[in-house]
């Protein structure tokens, strides 16, 4: 059985500040080790329940946060900041399951540590078919397009709740409870890894009953920006419709193509310097 694992970093137990997850710094070097341990816990849990191959897509910041030689299970490592499918690069229909490890909540969430939705300087909220989602929900478009169930998410309590809006049966390893955007009550790292291992194993054990995300097609993303400049720029992309001064709408009957359009919007917003 093949597992696709997309790893972020803000959802790691103990991480509550940008300095801890953006290098180079001694703080970052310490916390990237905690991330590595959580990724390995997910891999080991999956393999204990029958997974035979794992692809890890490093999806945080410059996307080169993990140590390839320290990945468990001889996992393949997909890294580098230029990926057409971004956090979902490498996923295809040959995979049996997808894991989202160390994910975080959406920018619009009430409290989720280091919350943002792809570009914190530009995007304030994203709705998928009218439901407020974070990066997990947006990324599930790709899983739905390939027919792959997303069976595990790890991070804080808000992240788990947001993922269940799109995949109600997803297993969640909640390794911290967010107090504010910059404070959280975290499990001890060893306990966090044990929880992730056990939830990954349970997710794989129940794989026979797992289904891809049930996203109604054609699907629509509504993106609320922080200001109108971002919305105006987004309309330069074919198929993006402006519906008010700060909001655009993207609709497509192909979920993977919809995701690609959204990622193009995100990359274009980064051209604006505040």
Secondary structure by P-SEA (a helix, b strand, c coil): cbbbbbbbcccccccccccccccccaaaaaaaaaaaaaaaaaaaaaaaacccbbbbccccccccccccccccccbbbbbccccccccccccccccccccccccccccccccccccccccccccccccccccccccccccaaaaaaaccccccccccaaaaaaaaacccccccccccccccccccccccaaaaaaaaaaaaaaaaaaccccccccccccbbbbbbcccaaaaaaaacccccccccccbbbbbcccaaaaaaaaaaaaaaaacccc
